[in-house]
Amino acid sequence: MPKPVLLITRKLPEAIEARAAQDFDARLNTKDDPWFRSGAEIAKRANEAKAEGVLIAAGDPMNAEAIAALPASVKIITTFSVGYDHIDVKAAKARGITVTNTPDVLSFATAETAMTLMLMAARRAGEGERLVRAGKWEGWAPTQLMGVTLEKKKLGILGMGRIGRELAQMARGFSMEIHYRDINKLPPELELGAVYHDDDDKFLSTIDVISMHVPGGDATRKWLNAERLAKMKKGSLVVNSGRGGSVDDEALIAALASGHIRAAGLDVYDGEPVVNPGYFKLENVALLPHLGSATIETRDAMGRRALDNLFALLVEGKEPPHAVK
Ligand code: DGY
């Protein structure tokens, strides 16, 4: 039996590429050539290869046009990410194409990134690092680069899914009080004493730090806008390691410049890899390049999960373990 043809859009960890080459007739992008940025280009290569599966990553634009242009041979689109807002799932389903993702295995690493950003924002770590690297540090001083402590602060988690809950656990270690806003209240065994809010205004006016963990897409587009930022206490912190589109960049930049928001930490951006240049003028924002899940262990686990999904459908003819419903 010939192996199923699998088009892979990105350079992947070595062990994952090796397993892909063993289980599939894998068309790898070993040099990470940036053709993955265009949905039309991905579809073109899928046609040339007569691919049965396409393994993409966060940001590869599988919109309705790209899906319409895929060859009839494609049965599955697997994304090397938990988020799938870059895929038009409805259009895929309409063509009978299964969409799968890689949930769970990246929750801890992504929560670690949120915690890192929270600490960087609270303790002015980016500013301090820039000072030392610029050779401008003149030694310890009682009033130098004073930030705020996280101890006993109220952390507001927007979106209490798997990543939000991991962050809540970490933040408890910093003696933070956990509040969360979500569509549904969690059962007590998952809530672990966190305070549920069913109202945006009460949530925003209660917390000292917001950490955003909502999926991208129209429902959350620019959720954190000028009006909602104004409802937060003066001196609050903003952290986003979810999706860039859920923050109104211009509104956050204005709130950081005025000092209403003390500091922010961002890992994701609306329209990334382009970053609103307004952020570059500000000292009080820590900017990371979407490395939420970027640990060696996590990326290997994500790769294994992605290949398990493909193997189930294309080789075993079974329902993949992580099909997007
Ligand atoms: C995801 O998995 O959705 C991340 O944003 C990519 O690391």
Residues whose N, C-alpha, C, O or C-beta is under 5 A from the ligand:
A	BS01	DGY	A58 F80 S81 V82 G83 G242 G292 S293
